């Protein structure tokens, strides 16, 4: 059972390590070591973060009762151009952390997806953009600009391909610590 997790959140800079010890989480950023009481956790939020082509990033944000928070991601940066997906490690640590949090604080809330206002505004902008692109394609075809229409169609397809998972996966909903949302976890194996 994995009780530690280490990842590099940025292309430059050192890694951050997390270690669960009973009802405490040790967060070591290399410069500072923080001890986080898991009983003080207010909310755990799991989200999907679109990444570069071919890379998906899943993020867990833990917010404390005093408003402080920390995050960890399934993507660890190795250099400016290379990132590694920590699928098994992230899945195991997220599961273990949620179990430890619910033991330390049964009142903690577990939320999947983005906040309602952010998800709704993203959805509205995505739908409006799609309608605007459809209008552009229609106008281009009416004027006989097939090339512009094809470019518009290509951009619409790429846009849907990138935005659809962000909207679908980040729909806000509650989950229990024992049943983490599989769609917000990297695919195992």
C-alpha positions as CSV (number, residue, x, y, z in Angstrom):
1,X,0.0,0.0,0.0
2,X,1.6,3.2,-1.2
3,X,1.9,5.8,1.6
4,X,4.3,8.2,-0.2
5,X,4.1,10.2,-3.5
6,X,6.7,12.3,-5.2
7,X,6.2,14.5,-8.3
8,X,7.6,17.6,-10.0
9,X,4.8,20.1,-10.5
10,X,6.9,22.3,-12.8
11,X,9.4,21.8,-15.6
12,X,12.0,23.6,-13.5
13,X,12.4,23.3,-9.8
14,X,12.5,20.4,-7.4
15,X,10.1,17.7,-6.6
16,X,7.5,17.7,-3.9
17,X,7.1,14.6,-1.7
18,X,4.1,13.6,0.3
19,X,4.1,10.9,3.1
20,X,1.1,9.8,5.1
21,X,1.9,9.0,8.7
22,X,-1.3,8.1,10.6
23,X,-3.5,11.2,10.7
24,X,-0.7,13.5,9.5
25,X,0.6,14.2,6.0
26,X,4.2,15.3,5.6
27,X,4.7,17.6,2.7
28,X,8.4,18.1,1.7
29,X,9.1,20.7,-1.0
30,X,12.9,20.5,-0.6
31,X,13.0,23.9,1.1
32,X,10.4,23.4,3.8
33,X,8.7,20.5,5.4
34,X,5.1,20.9,6.5
35,X,3.1,18.7,8.7
36,X,-0.6,18.7,7.7
37,X,-3.2,17.4,10.2
38,X,-5.6,15.4,8.1
39,X,-8.4,16.0,10.7
40,X,-8.3,19.7,9.5
41,X,-9.2,18.8,5.9
42,X,-12.4,20.5,4.8
43,X,-12.6,19.5,1.1
44,X,-10.9,17.1,-1.4
45,X,-11.5,18.0,-5.0
46,X,-10.4,15.8,-7.9
47,X,-10.3,17.3,-11.4
48,X,-9.2,16.6,-15.0
49,X,-6.7,19.1,-16.4
50,X,-6.2,19.1,-20.1
51,X,-2.6,18.8,-21.0
52,X,-0.5,18.7,-24.1
53,X,-1.5,16.3,-27.0
54,X,-1.4,12.8,-25.7
55,X,-1.0,13.7,-22.1
56,X,-3.8,14.0,-19.6
57,X,-3.3,15.4,-16.1
58,X,-5.5,14.6,-13.1
59,X,-5.3,16.8,-10.1
60,X,-6.3,16.5,-6.5
61,X,-6.7,19.6,-4.4
62,X,-7.0,19.4,-0.6
63,X,-8.3,22.4,1.2
64,X,-8.0,22.8,4.9
65,X,-10.5,24.4,7.3
66,X,-8.3,27.5,7.6
67,X,-8.4,28.0,3.8
68,X,-4.9,26.8,3.0
69,X,-4.6,24.1,0.4
70,X,-2.2,21.9,-1.5
71,X,-2.4,20.0,-4.7
72,X,-0.8,17.1,-6.4
73,X,-1.0,15.9,-10.0
74,X,-0.7,12.7,-12.0
75,X,1.9,14.4,-14.3
76,X,5.5,14.9,-13.1
77,X,7.8,17.1,-15.1
78,X,11.2,15.8,-16.0
79,X,12.4,18.7,-18.1
80,X,11.0,21.6,-20.1
81,X,9.7,19.3,-22.8
82,X,9.2,16.0,-21.1
83,X,6.6,14.9,-18.5
84,X,5.9,11.5,-17.0
85,X,2.5,10.2,-16.2
86,X,2.6,8.6,-12.7
87,X,-0.5,6.5,-13.2
88,X,-0.2,3.7,-10.6
89,X,1.5,5.9,-8.0
90,X,-1.1,8.7,-8.3
91,X,-4.0,6.2,-8.1
92,X,-2.6,4.5,-5.1
93,X,-1.7,7.7,-3.2
94,X,-5.0,9.4,-3.9
95,X,-6.9,6.4,-2.7
96,X,-4.7,6.1,0.5
97,X,-4.9,9.8,1.2
98,X,-8.7,9.9,0.9
99,X,-9.0,6.9,3.2
100,X,-6.7,8.6,5.8
101,X,-8.6,11.9,5.5
102,X,-12.0,10.2,6.1
103,X,-10.6,8.3,9.1
104,X,-9.2,11.6,10.6
105,X,-12.2,13.7,9.6
106,X,-15.4,11.9,8.7
107,X,-17.0,15.4,7.9
108,X,-14.6,16.1,5.1
109,X,-16.3,16.7,1.7
110,X,-15.2,14.9,-1.4
111,X,-16.0,16.7,-4.7
112,X,-15.3,15.7,-8.2
113,X,-15.0,18.3,-10.9
114,X,-14.6,22.0,-11.0
115,X,-16.7,24.5,-9.0
116,X,-20.2,25.0,-10.5
117,X,-19.6,28.5,-11.6
118,X,-16.3,27.6,-13.4
119,X,-17.8,24.5,-15.0
120,X,-20.9,26.3,-16.2
121,X,-19.0,29.2,-17.6
122,X,-16.6,26.8,-19.4
123,X,-19.6,24.9,-20.8
124,X,-21.3,28.1,-22.0
125,X,-18.1,29.4,-23.7
126,X,-17.5,26.0,-25.3
127,X,-21.0,25.8,-26.7
128,X,-21.0,29.4,-27.9
129,X,-17.6,28.9,-29.6
130,X,-19.0,25.8,-31.4
131,X,-22.0,27.7,-32.6
132,X,-19.8,30.6,-33.8
133,X,-17.6,28.2,-35.6
134,X,-20.6,26.6,-37.2
135,X,-21.8,30.0,-38.3
136,X,-18.3,30.8,-39.7
137,X,-18.3,27.5,-41.7
138,X,-21.9,28.2,-43.0
139,X,-20.9,31.8,-44.1
140,X,-17.7,30.5,-45.7
141,X,-19.7,27.9,-47.7
142,X,-22.3,30.5,-48.7
143,X,-19.5,32.7,-50.1
144,X,-17.8,29.9,-51.9
145,X,-14.8,29.8,-49.6
146,X,-14.4,26.1,-49.3
147,X,-10.9,26.4,-47.9
148,X,-12.0,28.6,-45.1
149,X,-14.9,26.3,-44.3
150,X,-12.5,23.3,-44.2
151,X,-10.1,25.1,-41.9
152,X,-13.1,26.1,-39.7
153,X,-14.3,22.5,-39.6
154,X,-10.8,21.3,-38.7
155,X,-10.6,23.8,-35.9
156,X,-14.1,22.8,-34.7
157,X,-13.1,19.2,-34.5
158,X,-9.9,19.9,-32.7
159,X,-11.8,22.2,-30.3
160,X,-14.4,19.6,-29.5
161,X,-11.7,16.9,-29.1
162,X,-9.9,19.1,-26.5
163,X,-12.8,20.7,-24.7
164,X,-15.4,17.9,-24.6
165,X,-13.4,15.8,-21.9
166,X,-12.8,19.0,-19.9
167,X,-16.5,19.7,-19.7
168,X,-17.7,16.1,-19.3
169,X,-15.2,15.0,-16.7
170,X,-15.2,18.2,-14.6
171,X,-19.0,18.3,-14.1
172,X,-19.3,19.0,-10.3
173,X,-20.6,16.1,-8.2
174,X,-19.9,14.6,-4.8
175,X,-18.2,11.3,-4.3
176,X,-17.3,9.1,-1.3
177,X,-13.8,8.4,-0.1
178,X,-14.4,4.7,-0.7
179,X,-15.5,5.2,-4.3
180,X,-13.1,7.6,-6.0
181,X,-14.4,8.7,-9.4
182,X,-12.7,6.4,-11.9
183,X,-13.0,8.9,-14.7
184,X,-10.9,11.4,-12.7
185,X,-8.1,8.9,-12.2
186,X,-5.5,7.9,-14.8
187,X,-6.3,4.7,-16.5
188,X,-4.6,1.7,-14.8
189,X,-2.4,-0.5,-16.9
